[in-house]
Amino acid sequence: MLKLRDGVSRADTDYGTTLLDEDSGQYWNLNGTGALVLRTLLDGGTQELAVERLTGEYEVDADSARADVSELVEALDSAGLARVEEVPR
């Protein structure tokens, strides 16, 4: 599961999603595919579910979608905007 860090605001737009790091004032814009992945993960979905949703909605193969999802998660983590949390069992 992905969780936004405290101090990061999210707003859906006509073009995707915008994230604001309130500490630095920096904005991050995600296009429609990035927004779909982010919503899926923030709602408790797995990266594999995000891949399934991408391949179901867009013309992209599973390997490319998997790489894109992984890259987005890594970018959000390295920017300090979000972190992956283990789901308690």
N, C-alpha and C positions, 0 to 999 in steps of 0.2 A: 504494500500500500504506500502511496506517495502522500506526503503532507507538506503543505507550504509552511515555511518558517514564519514565526510571529513577526509582524512588521512587513509582510508581503501581502498586498491587496490584489485582488483579481477582478477584472471586469470583462464581460463578454461584449464583443462589438460586432458590427455587420461583417467584419472581415476575419474574425477569429477571437482571440482573447488577448488582453493586455495585462501584464503583471507590473506592479509598481513596488520597488524596494523602497519603503518609506524611510529607511535609514540613510540611503545614499541619494535618493531622489531619481534613481535610474529606472527607466521604463523598458520593458521587454515585450515585444509584439510577437504573438504566435499566429500563424495562418490557420485556416480551417482544419487542416489535418493535425497540426500541433494542438489546437484547441480540443479536438476530439480525443486525442491521446491523453491530454491533461485531465479532461473531465472524467474519462474512464478510470484513470488511476486515482484521482482525488475521491471518486465515489467508491473506492475500495476494490476496484477491478485489478486484475493482474496485467502484467505486460503482455502476456499471451492473449488475453481478452482484447486488449488495445489493438494487437496485430489483427485479430479476427474482425474487429469493427472497421479497421482501415481497409482491409482487403474486401470487405463486404460493401463498403461505401465508395471506394475509389478504385481506379484501375491500377493496382499495384500488386506485385507478387509478394508472397509471404516472407521470403528472405529479405527483400528490400524493406518491407514494412517492419520486420523485426529489427533490422539494423537502424532504421529511423527512430523507432521507439526507444531503443537502447541509447542512441545518441542524444535524444532529447532529455531522457532521465539523467544521463551523465552531465549534460550541459546545465540543467537546472541545479543539480547537486554541486557542481564546481563553482557555479555563480553564487552559491549560498542561498538560493531561493527556496529550495525544497530538499527533503531528505526521504529516503526509502525507509519505511518502518516495517518491522516484522509483525505479521498478524498473529495475535495470540491464538493458540489452539486449545 
